[in-house]
Amino acid sequence: MAPFLQSVVASAVLGAFVQGGAGAELDALLDRWQKSVADLHSFTCRFRQEKRVSFMRRPLVASGTLKYLDKKLLWATETPSVSLLSFDGKEARIYHPEFQTLEIYALGAAGGSAAGFGKGGIPGFTGDFAALRQQYAIEALAVEAGSKDHRLRMTPKDDALKKEVVAIEFLLDDALTMKEWKLARTNGEELKFTVTDFVVNAKVDPKELVFEVPAGTKIVRMGGEEAPKGDGAKDGKR
């Protein structure tokens, strides 16, 4: 499954003055985080993703754009190869033009991190923060002296997440906008996600989150049977 479903990201805020034991101050800042996310109805941004795996000396690098509107998101990868991923909290669809394949994941039926993250919507960007606080132990990390950035670490408490996720770290600016996100997985993989050009409550047309696949596309329902090839365009519509 695409890294997004295993580790969808969050925008958080935490002052550099907050120490790990300052529970009341941490809670206050998490409340501020929740309020900022509650006011987020749409966004657009660019991303750069670096994935490190144990058997490769260099990271796998990808870049592209994200568009979000009212609990629906389109993740468009531009390099090194084109792909589209749509997510609505109930299922995810991943289209690979190069292989003429559409993968469909029903998140309610999926196990592991996909199901766990689904409990909070699109964690950090959207969703139920009460659920997130139940799923993760959250602590502040140090930032450079004089920096207005904020760093936060989330360690899973949820048993399903513990099987796949070691920890997630966020780097944010003083305006609560995410700059960088890191994920460490139990299999030794590491994922670094850098965000630029983040626009809060951007104007996003619902049609921009819709994509169709050509007739003849191979459709694979994870956990189910493949759809007939002739139904590709119909089943691929978002």
Secondary structure, DSSP 8 states (H G I E B T S, - for coil): --HHHHH--------TT--TT-HHHHHHHHHHHHHHHHT--EEEEEEEEEEE-TT-SS-EEEEEEEEEETTEEEEEEEESS-EEEEE-SSEEEEEETTTTEEEEEETTT--HHHHHHHTTSSBTTBS-HHHHHHHEEEEEE---TT---EEEEEEE-SHHHHTTEEEEEEEE-TTS-EEEEEEEETTS-EEEEEEEEEEET----GGGG-----TT-EEEETTS--B-GGGHHHHT--
